[in-house]
Amino acid sequence: MLTLVLSAILFQPGQSREQCQQGAALLQKSTWKSTQSSASYGITTCPCVGLDHVEGHLNVDFNGSNISYPASLGSHCYAWDNGRSELQCGKHQTPGKGHDYCRAEWCYVDPCDCNITSPPQHSVYFPDATWRGKPLLYSYDTCGSKDTWSQSHQPTAEASAPSSLIQAKWPWSNWSETTPAPEEDVCGQRPWNSDNGDSKCQCTGIAGQTGEVEFTIDDAQFPYPSGAGATCAAWDLHNHPECQGEGKPGWCREKWCFVDPCACGLEVPPKRSWYIPEATVDHRPVYYSYDACGAQDEYTVRNADACVNQIDEEGCLAVRQQGQQACAWGGPEMKCLGKELLDVCELTVKQIQDWSWWGFTGGARESITLWRAGAWGLGSVFAILFVAAICLLARLDQTTRFIRS
């Protein structure tokens, strides 16, 4: 209800020509969406998933061996096993480095976003791992490779039988007829788990892996659990240097997670991550959100470089991350947001209207808590009257200038 009122106030015919032109340009700009797909990230009907370009390591326990992999394991097509002696992929081994499954490229995939002939398989490295709350699968086929690994590395025939999920989605494959039917439709309608964020802004990342990732905080590297940001949790409480000892800031206890900037439809826009500035998801920089976890963002206010904390266009466009422009200016109504939100993502009219309010609140979220919750408190009424008064004064000013002319 409040959104409709704000929409009527913010986008009325009486607005100045400059404001209307800015709004039209922003709408036209936001409807562009990249359809390009790199071959290194699988085919478009079964893309690779995971956070790419992340520093750190993962520990894989497989057949009694502990194998170290990079933290971005499976995030793009690559021969991840090549050269690892624990898998008989070293020199002078069989099949050996550069041969058979050792040289084959594979990546992790989402079972609910994979339309491909050869069925992917459940991860044997991290059998309990999940991607956005769904089982983590891997595929050679999406990377253009033949899977000679899966069957040869299953300990028993029983273990090689497909899960009910795989059998249900790829019934034409050569699977055992005795495999039970799925107990639930993983890709269908089911109760939403708030640990995975908001249904309109899901957490992104792989949960359930063992290892560490390196987060950049004040130009220094700090280890976080490998699943940090993949689900809603107070990830900073035991890991951020400012959250150690007594007198912890309030944001240490707040839950947050990483999100895809172009798949977040909440009233409060997500913010670009400074923890893992080089990381990408679906070819885009990773963002974070407290709002997706139902928490208040008291952290962003402390970051002078955050896009939402820039008060003018010059300061907004001057923010750099990894030598690249990090922010984009959305005009006086929306002000400064992450570059991808305004230049890449498909924004709806509602998002443009909602996020216009973010420009008035900067990095602090408390001032819009009542509005988002739909509570018509006294503060909300005063806020609406205040904005209405501004619009009225603007109209009177335009009318006066028209009469004088």
N, C-alpha and C positions, 0 to 999 in steps of 0.2 A: 504494500500500500504506500509506504513512504517513498519507494522508488518512483512510483507514478507521480507523486506530488513533486519530487525533485526534478523529474523529467520535464514536467510542465513548466517549472520555473527556469531550468537551465537551457531548454531548447525551444523557446517560443519564437514566433515570427517577428517579434519586436526586437530581437537581438540585433546588434550592429552587423553591418555587412562583413566586417573583418572576422567576427566570431563565427558567422555562418560559413564563410569560406574556409576557415580553419577546421570546422567540424566536418564539412563535406570532404575536404582533402584527407582528413584523418580516416574517415570511413572508407574512402576509395583506397587509401594506402593499406588499411588493415585487411582488406579483402584479398590481398595477394598472398598466395601460399606456395612455397616451393614444392614442386612435384618431382624434382630430381632425386635420384638415388645412386649412391656410389656402389660400385660392384663389391667393394670391400665390406659392405654392411649387409650383404645378402640380397636376395631378390625382393622386389617391392611387395609381393604377396606373402612373404615370410621374412620380415626384417630381423636383423640382430637386435638384441636388447642388452641393457646394462649401461653403466657409466664408463665412458671411454676417457683416456688420457688422465687417469688417476694414479698418483704416486703411492707406492706401498707394496705389500706382498700378501699372498694368500698361502695358507698351509693346507695341503691336501694329503690326507692319510689314505693310501691306496695299497691294498695287498701287503700290508706290513711296512710300507715305505712312507716316509714323509717327504713330499715333493713341494718345492717352493715355486710359486707362479707369481706373475705380476698382478697387481690389484685389479687391473682392467681385463682380467681373464674372461674370454668369451664375448667381449663387447663388440668385436668386429671379426670378420673372417681372417683367420691366421692359422698357421700350423703351430698351435700352442704346445704340442707335445714333442716337436722335433728337437733332438739333441738331449733329451732327458733319459739318462741311462736307466732310471728306475722303471721305465716303460719299454726298455729294450730299443730305445731310439738314439743311443749314443753311437760313436764310432766303433767299428769292429763288432757290432751286435747285430742280431737278427730280429726284425727286418733292418734295423740300423738307420742312422741319420740320413734323411733324404729319400727314404724308401717307404712304400706301402702306406699304412696309416700314419706313420711318423710325419710324412710330408703333407698329408691331407689337411685342408683347412676346414675349420668348423667354427660355430659361434652359438651362443645361447639364444633361444627364441621364446616367444610368448605362445603358449598352446592355443590361446584364443585369438591370435592374430597371425596364424600360419596356415595358409592355404597352399599346400604343396603335396605332390604325389607320394613321395617317400616320407613316412612318418618320422618325426623327431623322437628322441629318446629322453627319458628322465636322466638327470645328472647323476652320475655315479660318484663324482668327486664330492658333491655336496647334496646328498639325497633329500635333505630336509630344507634345502634352499627354496626361496620363493621370489617371484618377480611380481610386484604389485598384488601380493596376496595369492598368487596362483603358482602351481608347481613350476619349477625351473626345468626346461627342456633344452636339449642341444640338437643341432642339425648340421650334417655335412652337406646335404643336398642343396641347401640354400646358398652355400658357398661354392657350388659347382664341383664338389668332391664326392667320391664314392666312399660310403661308410663300410670299411672293413674292420673297424675297431669294435663295434658294439657286440656282435655275436662272439668274437674271439676272446673277449675279456669278461664274459659272464661266467661265474664260478659253476653254476648248475643250470640245467635246462629249465627248472622251475623259475629260477631267478630271471631267465631271459624272456619269460612270458611277458607280454605287454600289460601295462596297467589298464584299468577300466577306462581311464581318460583317453588313452591312445587308441584303444580298441573302438571306443565309441565314435571318435572323430575320423579315424582312418580304417573303417570296417573292411575295405577291400584288400588290406594287407594280409600277408600269410601268417595269421596269428592262430593260436590254439582256440578251438571252439568252446573249450571248457572255461575260458577266462570269464569271470563273473561280470555281470552288467554293472555300470557305474552306479554308485550309491547316491551321487548328486551330480548335477550338471555344473561343472566348474565354470563354464563360460556363460551360463544362463543366469536367471534372476535368483538371487540369494540374499540373505540378510547382510547388510554392510558392516564390515569390521572397522571400527574407528581407528584401530591401530594403523590402518593403511591410508589414513588421511580422510578427507572429505570426498564424498562421491562425485562432487563437482571439481575436485582438485586432488587427485590421488598422489600419494607418495611414490617416488620413483627411485629405483635402486634394487640391488639384490640383497635380501636378508637371509641369514642362516649360513653364511660363510665364516670361516675362521681365518684370522689374520689381522693386519693393521693397514690403515690408510694414513697418509701424511696430510694434515691440514695446515694451511699457512695462516698464521696469526701474528700480526705485527712483524712481518718479514722473517718470522722464525717457523720452523717445522715442529709440529706436535702430533704424536700418534693418537689416533682414534680407532675404535673397533672397526673392522672391515664393513660391518653393516650399518655404520653411522649414517643417519639420514634416510635410510631405506624405509623406515617406519616411524611413527610418531613416538618420540621419547625425549627425555631431558638429556640429550647427548652431551651437553656441555658440563653437566654437574660434576662428573668425575674425570673430565678430560681437559677442559679449558683452563689455562694457567690462572685466570682471575677467579675461578670457581673452587680453588683449593684453600683450605684453612677456614678461619672464622671470617665473618662479615661478608659473605658471598652476596653479589648483586642478585636482585630478584629474578633476572632473566635466566640465571643458572638453572632454575627449577622448572622453567617453561619448556613445553614440548614443541618440537618442530620437525620438519622433514624436508628433503629435497623434492622438487617438483619440476615437471616439464612446463616451461613458461607458456606454451601454446595450448596447454590442456588444463588450464586453471581458471574456472569461471566464478570465483568468489568475489564478494564485494570489495575486498582488500587485495590489491595486486601482489603477486610474489615479488621477491627481490633477488637480484643477481648474487650468486654465492661468491664470497671472497675467500672462503676456506679452501675451495678447490677451483681456482680461477681458470685453469686450463681444461677442466672436465667438460664433457658434452654428453647430451642425451638426445638421440634422434638428430644429430648434427648441430644441435643448438647448445649454448652454454647452460649450465645447470643453475636453477634458481632455488630459493628456499622459502618456506612459508610456515609461520606460526598459526596463522588463521586456519589452515587446512587441518590442524590438530586441535582446534578449539581453544587456542591459547592466545595470550596477548603478547604482541611483539614489543618488548621493552629493550631489545638488543639493538635494533637497527639505529635507534636514536644516537647511540654512541659512535657510530661509524660516520665520520665526516664525509667520506667518499661515496656513501650510498646515494644512488640516483635520487631517491625520494627526498633527500635532505638538501638538494640543490634548489635555491630559491629563484634563480634567473636562468635564462637560456645560455648565457655565456658560461656560467659555472657548470651547467648541465652538460654541455657539449665538450667541456674541457676534461671530464672524468675519463681516465684511461685504465684499462685492465689488460695486462699482457701486451701493452703497446697499442691496443685497439680501442676505438671509441666504445664506451660501455653503456652510455645513456642516450636517450633521445628526448627531444623537447616536444611536448604535445600541445603547446599553446598555453595561454593564461588559465584556462579552465582545468586542464589536466596536469600541467607543469611537467616535471621530469620523472621519467620511468625508465626501466631497463630497455635497452635498444631493441631487443627482440620483441618485446611486447608491442611496440609501436611500428616497427619496420618489417616484421616477419609474420607475426601471428595474425590469425583471422579474428578480429575483435567484433563483438556484437554491439549493437547500439546500447544495450543495457550495460555492457562492460564500460563503454566510453562514458556513460552517464554516472555509473557507480564510481569509477576511478577518478572522475573529475573531483569528487569530494576528497580524494587522497591528496590532491594538490593543496587543500586547505589545512590538512592535518600533519603534513610532513611525515617523519618517521614514527610518530606516536600514534598508537591505535586506540587509546582509551577514549578519545573524544568522539569516536564513531561507534563505540560499543553498543550504546543504546539504540542507535539507528539500525545497526545490523541485526540486533535482536528483535527489532520491531516494537520496542517499548516506547510508548508515547508519553515520556516524562516531560517535566517542565523544561529541562535542558533542550530536548528535541524541539519543543514548541518555539522556544526563544531562537534556536538556530534557524528554523524555517522562516520565522518572522524577520530575522536579520538578513538572510539571503534575499527574501522577497523585497525587503526595503532597498537593498542594493540595486536589484533589478528595476524597481520602481523609480529610483533616483536616476538610473541610467536612461530610462525611457523619458522621464521629464526633461532631462538634459537634451536628449535628441529632439524632443518636441519644441523646446525653447529655441534651439538653434535653427530648426525648420521655420518657425514663425519669424525669427529675426531675419532670415534669409529671404 
